[in-house]
Amino acid sequence: MSALPRNLTTSTELHGVRWLRSSRSTGMNNCVETARPGAGRWAGLVAVRDSKNTAGPALLFDPEAWEGFITTLR
């Protein structure tokens, strides 16, 4: 079995996901958005994209890696 890609050239490949933006984001869209694909090839991963370019690329993380990143930021 081949490894999943860890990035997508366009976040529009993630159909039917709900993107969430931080409540601390300003009106200038200078934040990231996250989504948790619930089905398909990327189910169980955390997707992250730039809120200024919603059709742009998305990075994919294991939930544990994303939580570790967030914990480190706090």
Secondary structure as the mmCIF struct_conf table of DSSP 4:
data_model
#
loop_
_struct_conf.conf_type_id
_struct_conf.id
_struct_conf.beg_label_comp_id
_struct_conf.beg_label_asym_id
_struct_conf.beg_label_seq_id
_struct_conf.end_label_comp_id
_struct_conf.end_label_asym_id
_struct_conf.end_label_seq_id
HELX_LH_PP_P HELX_LH_PP_P1 SER A 2 PRO A 5
BEND BEND1 ARG A 6 ARG A 6
STRN STRN1 ASN A 7 LEU A 8
BEND BEND2 THR A 9 THR A 9
HELX_RH_3T_P HELX_RH_3T_P1 SER A 11 GLU A 13
BEND BEND3 LEU A 14 LEU A 14
TURN_TY1_P TURN_TY1_P1 HIS A 15 GLY A 16
STRN STRN2 LEU A 20 ARG A 21
TURN_TY1_P TURN_TY1_P2 SER A 23 ARG A 24
TURN_TY1_P TURN_TY1_P3 GLY A 27 MET A 28
BEND BEND4 CYS A 31 CYS A 31
STRN STRN3 VAL A 32 ALA A 35
BEND BEND5 ALA A 39 GLY A 40
TURN_TY1_P TURN_TY1_P4 ARG A 41 GLY A 44
STRN STRN4 VAL A 46 ASP A 50
TURN_TY1_P TURN_TY1_P5 SER A 51 LYS A 52
TURN_TY1_P TURN_TY1_P6 THR A 54 ALA A 55
BEND BEND6 GLY A 56 GLY A 56
STRN STRN5 ALA A 58 PHE A 61
HELX_RH_AL_P HELX_RH_AL_P1 PRO A 63 LEU A 73
#
